[in-house]
Amino acid sequence: MVSSPGRTQAAFTAGELDPYLYDRTQLKYFSTGLKHAENIIITPQGGFRLADGLRHIGTLPASAQRIFPFEASTGVSYDLVFAGTTCEVWGASAKITTFTVSGISALNGEMTSAQRLDTMLIFHRDLKSKRIRLTDGGWVVDDLPYANLPNYDYGGTYTNGIPAKWQLEFVGLSASVGSESIFTLTISGQETFSITYSSDMPTLVAAIDAAISDLPNVQPGYVVASPAAKKVTIEFSGDGNEGDGWAVSGEVINKADAAIVSVKEVVGVSPGEPVASTERGWPQCGAFWGQRLIVGGFKSLPGAWLMSRVADYFEFNSRFTEANGPALVPMDVAGGEGIEAIVPSLNLLIFTSQAEYWIAERALSRTEAPNHVQASRHGIRRGQRVVENEGAALWPHKNAATIGELRYTDVEGNFVATDISLLSPHLLKGIVDHDIRRTSETMSCNVHAIIRDDGQARLVALLREQEVTAYSRRSTDGLFKAVARNGRNELSFIVERNGARTLERMEEGLLLDEAEDFTLSPASATVSGLSRFNGRAVYVIGDGNVFGPYTVSGGAVTLPVAVSAATVGTWKPPIIETLPPPRDIGPNTVLKRKARIHTVHISIADTTSLAISTNGGPLMNVDLHRFGVLADVPELDQGVTGSIKVTGLRGYSDAPFVRISQLRPGRLNVRSITVETAL
C-alpha cells in the first residue's frame, strides 16, 4: 500500500478521556487525549513514559489502613502507619519502632492530623485528641493537654455560672446643691446618659440603675448595690449577662479634681460545660496557624472552631481578653453542617461537610469577629486530607468521585473552586485517599496519587499553569489501600497482596513492583530469599538484563546465567490506546464507515521494550534494533531513540485505534504517535 499522510499526536496532556468525549472531535482536549492510559505517566512536555515502579519496604499488619507523614525538626522524615491501635514508625528503608495509640482502632479511616516540629496531633470527634511526640528518649503518646477549655451552653441546667462584679469608688465628687458633680459610666464601650452624684447612697444606686437599664448591651437581671459610703457595686447577673466580657469605667464631667475608680471584684464565668469533653465529644480536625492551635468540628458543636492563645498552643482560657487571646467561633452555617478540615494556605481554609470557606483576615484576633467567606458548596468526606498543588488546595468532594481545586484569583477577589477531574470522571469512584508528590529530578510536574475503595489507583500529572491535568490508571498485582507523601518527596503506599499488606514506595526509574534488590557474591544463577513470592510469577533484572517470567518455588528462581546484582519483583505492562481518528471532512460533515490503521510511526526516546497492535488485537513485539543488540552490552544499556515505523497492520473497525504496550519489562518513553489510516 502506498504511504499516505498521517495524523500526528505529539501531546497527551489531557490523559485518559471519559468515553462520553469520544465523539467530541472539536473539543480542544480531544487531540491531546487517550482512550486508555495504564501504568504510564504523562510528561508535561507532551509525551508519556512508564509509571515509576514500587519498592518493597516491609510487611505491615493485616489491619494497616492509614499513613501519616512525620517530618522531624532535625529534617528526618518518617512514615507513621496506623493499624488498629498500633502505630509503626518507618524510616527510609526499615521499620524503626512500634507504639500504641489507645482508642483509635475503629477510627483510623476518619482521623485527621496536624504537625508542628516534633509533635503530631491526632483528631477525631469520638477520640480525646492525641499527641505524638518524638523526644530524645523516643516516641511518646499522651492526650492533647487542653487547658481551660471555654464553657458552652448546650441547653442543660447549669449552676456553675459566676456573674462578673465591679466596684466603683467616687473620689472628690460633690453633692452640694448648686455644685453637684455630674458623671457618666461606660460599660463595655457603651456610655450612659449623665448622672448627678448624690451622697445618699440609695439615691445614687437608683440613678446608676436607671442609667444602666437604658444601655443596649446590658440585659435585665443585673444588680446595683452600695456596700459602703461612696462605693457602688455592679453585679452582671441575669440571662444574657453571663461571662467576663465586661469593662466598667467612669468619667466626671464638671469637676477636674474628682475621679471614679473602678475595680473588678469578681471574675465572671459563663454557665455551661466545657465545649469538648468525654460526654460531649472532641474536635474532628485541627491546624497550626499564626502561632495558634486551631481545632474545630466538635462532635456536639460541629459548626464551630476554637483558637488557642498566641504562642501558647494548648491554652484556651477565655479570661485572656486581649487580641492574642483564645476564642470560640461558631460559624453561621446551616444545621447539620460540620467542620471536617482546617487548612493553612494563602488564607485559613475551612472545609465542611457541605461547603468550603476562607477567612478574609490573615491575622486572627479575639477582639474582631473573623469574616468567613464561602467559596463553593461541595463538601468533603470525613477523614480526607486536603493537599497543596501550585498554591491551590485539592480535595475530593463529598461524593468521593470528583477532585476539586480551590484557588484564589484576583479577578474574582475570592477563592474559586474548579472541577479538575471533569475530563476523566469515569476514573474516580469511591476516593478514600490521595496525596501529591512534588516535582522531582526526572519529572517536571507534580504527580497526584489517588486511591479508590476498590483498591484501584490513579496517577495524575499536574502542571495547571500549562493546562496539564492528565489522568491515568495505576495497576499492580494487588490492591492499593492508602497513600501519603513523606518529607523525602516519596509516595508511600499500603498495598494488599494475597491477603498480606506491605509498605511500598514509588521509585523513579524502577521497572518492577514490590521490588527487592539482592547482591550475589560470588555471582550466581540462583536468586534465593524469595519466599514471599512463592507460587507467583516474577521478573528478574540482573546486571542490566531482564529475565523471566519465573514462578517462584522454594523461595528461589534460577536464571540462565550467573549475575552479581539482581532486582526481583512483579510486573504489570503499560497499556496505551489512542482515540479513534476524527472523521471530519468538512464543516459539520463526517465520514462514517469502517476504517483501517495500516501504518504507525512512533517517536521514542531511550526505549528498550515496545509492542503494538490495532483495534484490540494481539500485541506484536517491535524489534527496536535493526541489526540486533550488542552481545557484550547489558540490555537496559541499549535504549533506542528515534522514529520506529510499523507497517502491515490489519483489521477494519468502526473506531480504529492503536494500542502500545510491552511484552516484557523495559523502559518506554514515547514522544509522539503518527497514524496512517485508510478511511
Secondary structure, DSSP 8 states (H G I E B T S, - for coil): ------EEE---TTEE--GGGTT-TTSTTGGGEESEEESEEE-TTS-EEE--EEEEEEEE-TTEEEEEEEE-TTS-EEEEEEETTEEEEE-SSSEEEEEE-TT-TTTGGG-EEEEETTEEEEEETTEEEEEEEEETTEEEEEE---BS--EE--SS-----B--EEEEEEES----TTS--EEEEEETTEE---EE--SSHHHHHHHHHHHHHT-TT--TT-EEEEEETTEEEEE--STT--SS---EEEEESS-TT-EEEEEEEE--B-SSEESSBTTTB--SEEEEETTEEEEE--SSSTTEEEE-BTTBTTB--TT--STTS-EEEE----TT--EEEEEESSSEEEEESS-EEEES-SS--TTS---EEEEE---B-TT---EEETTEEEEEBTTSS-EEEEEEETTTTEEEEEETTTT-GGG-SSEEEEEEE---SS-SSEEEEEEETTS-EEEEEEEGGGTEEEEEEE--SSEEEEEEE-TTS-EEEEEEETTEEEEEEEETT--SEEEEEEEEEEEEEEEE--GGGTTSEEEEEETTEEEEEEE-BTTEEEEEEEEEEEEEEE----EEE------EEETTEE--S-EEEEEEEEEEEEE---EEEETT---EE----TT---TTS-GGG--EEEEEEEE----EESS--EEEE-SS----EEEEEEEEEE-
